[in-house]
Amino acid sequence: MTGDYAATVHGDPIPKARVSVFLNAGGTAPLRGAGNRAINHDTAAAARLHIAALSARAERQRQRWATQIVVTDELARRACAERGLAPPDEVLPMRLLTVPETAVADLGSIVAAALAHSPAARALLAELEREQHIPEAAVRDYYDRNRDRFLTPEALRRGVDPFDTVEPSDVLPYDHVREGIGQELRHATARRAFFDWLDQARADVVYAEGHEHPGDPSHPDHEHRH
């Protein structure tokens, strides 16, 4: 692979410029821990060097993170084409969006950001959700095991303990919540299918030095957080 490419997908190059454009569209996070306390010059110089090293490491990891977003977008576009889905209107929105913390917690920062930025990734996830069939027995089982989620407003006002004896009238009827449960289970199953697809699709991706996965232990800056 020449120096012009961040990665190859099935042998096709993804230019580094595509990653750079994506990165340059957003701001840079401020350094943390750089206070204004009075310290001697030697300590100040050492602190500056330490902060510079942390900053350089953060930028390298940011580049690797951005590469994953761009690669996921490319893989999703190819998957959409293979499935005959209408192609998204744009390759990748070239502005950094704010990703909700709840999405990051549920999906991880890479997948959450890819879904936020990539129309192709969202189209693929929507198609995977349409493909899911949730058996009636699974919906009913979820309802029976999670009665605390289906207390009536009146029961909630009275402080009914869902894990104690609950009157039938304190729980929303199954027929009233059945459709919502089914949608929630389809959504969760589709997300798992998306993760499985991405793991398989990334198997044939080759990354250039400096563009590896942020959690890849083969590079010294790697970090893997759950």
N, C-alpha and C positions, 0 to 999 in steps of 0.2 A: 504494500500500500504506500502510495506516495505521501508527501507531507501535506497535500492539499485536502485530504479527506479525514473526517472525524471517525468514520466507520464505513463498512460495506454491508449491504443487505443482499444476500444471495449473490455476492460478487459485484453488485452495483454500488458505486460510491455515493456517500452523503458528504457533500463539501463542508469543510470547516466553516465556510462563510455562512452557511445556513444556521449553524449553532451560534455564531457570533452575532448575526442579525437578531436572533431571538433574545440573546443575552443583553445586547446593547439597547433593546427597547425598554428595559426596566432600570430602576434605580439600584444602587448598591447599598446593602445593609450597613449601617454605621458600626464601627468597631465598638465592642463592649469592654468595659473595665479600664478605659483610658481616662482617668480622673485628672484633677489639677492639684494634687497634693504636693507640697514642697518636699523635694528630695534632692540628694546631691547629684552632681553631674554624672558620676560614674553609674549610679543607679538609674538615672534618667536615660543614659545611653543604652544600658542593658535593657531597660523597659521598652525603649523604642525599637530595639532589635527584636525583642520578643514579640511585640505587637506587629511588626512588619512580617515576621515569620508566620504568625497566626493569620494575618491578612492574606499572605500569598497562598497559604494552605487553603483558606476559605475560598479564594478565587479559583484555585485548581479544582476543588470539590464542586463549586458552583458550575464550572464548565462541564464537569462530568455529569452532574445532575441535568443540565440543559441538554446534553447529548442524548440522555435517556428519553427526554420529552420529545425531541425531534425524531429519534429512532422509533419511538412508540407511534408517533403520528404517521411516519412512513409505513410502518408495518400495518397500521389500521387502514390506511388508504389502499394498500394492496389487498387486504382481507375484504374490504368493501367491494373492490373490483371483482374479486374472485366469486363473491356471493351475488353479484349483479345488483348491488345497491347503488342508488344514485350517487354519483361522486360529490363530495362536499364542494362548496363554492370556493374554498380557499385551502392552501396547503397547510398553513399554520398561522393563526393570528399573531402578528408580530408585536404584541404588547403583553407585558407580564400582568396577569390578572391576580386579584387577591383570592386565594383558595381558602375556604372556610376551615377552621381548625378541626371541626367535627369530621370533615371529609378526610383530612390528613390522618386523623386518628383511626378512622375506619378503613382507609384504603392505603395509607402510606403516602409520602409526599410525591413520589414519582407518578403513581397511577392517578392520584387526585389532581395533580397539575396537568397531566396529559388529558384527562377528561375535561378539565376546565378550558384548556387551550385548543384542543384538537376536535374539529367537527367530525372527522373520520372516526376517532375513538368513540365519540358519543353515539354516532350512527351505528357502529358495530355493537356497542353495549345495548342499544335499543333493540337491535335485531336479535341479539342473544336472549333478551328478555321476552320477546315475542315467541321465541322457540321453546320456552320453558313450559312444561305441563306439570302442574302441582295436583297430585291426587286429592280427591275429597277427603280421604282418610287423614292425609297430612294436615289439611286445613283444620279439620275437627280436632285432631290431636293437639295442635298448637293452641286452639281455643280452650280445650280442657286443661292444659298444663299451665296456662298463663291467665287465669281468671283475674289476677290483680290488674291486668291491663284493660279489663272490660267492665269495671265497676261503673254503675250508673252515677250520674252527677249527684243524686240525692245520697247514695251510699258514701260517696267521697266526702260530702258535707258532714255526714254523721260520723265520719272517721271509722268506717267499717274495716276491720282487719281482714284482708283477702286470704290470709293464711290460716284463719280460724274458720269456724262454721259460718258460711255465707248463705243467706236466703236466696232462692232463685230470683226473686224480684230485685235483688241488689246487683245483679249481673245483666249486662246488655244481652238480649236474645242472640243466639247464634246466627240466625238469618239476617240480623241487622249488621253484623260485622264480618260475615263470611267473605264478601267480595274484597273488603279491605285487607283481610288476612291473606287472601290469595295473592293480591297484588304485592304485598310486602314480601311474601315468600318467593314469588317470581323474581322480584328485584334482587333479593339476597342470592338466589341461585344463579341469576345472570351475572352478578358480580364475581362469584366463584368461577363461573365459566370464562369470564373475561381474564381473570388471573391465570387460569389454566392455558388459555389461548396465548397470552403474552409470554408465559414461560416457554412454551413450545416455539413460538415465533422467533424469540430472541436467540434460540439455540444456534442459528446460522448467521448471527451477526458477529462481525469481527471489528474490534475497536482499535483505533490508533492509540499510541502512547499519549497519555494525558486526557483521554476521553473514555477510559474504562468506567464500569459501574462504580458509583461512589463507595459501595460496600465490598468491592473486589479486594480480597486480601493480598493480591499480587502487587499492589502499589502501596507505598508507605503512608499515604494520607487516608487510607481506607477507614470508613466508619460504617457500622451497621446498627441502626437503632430500630426498635420495635415500638 
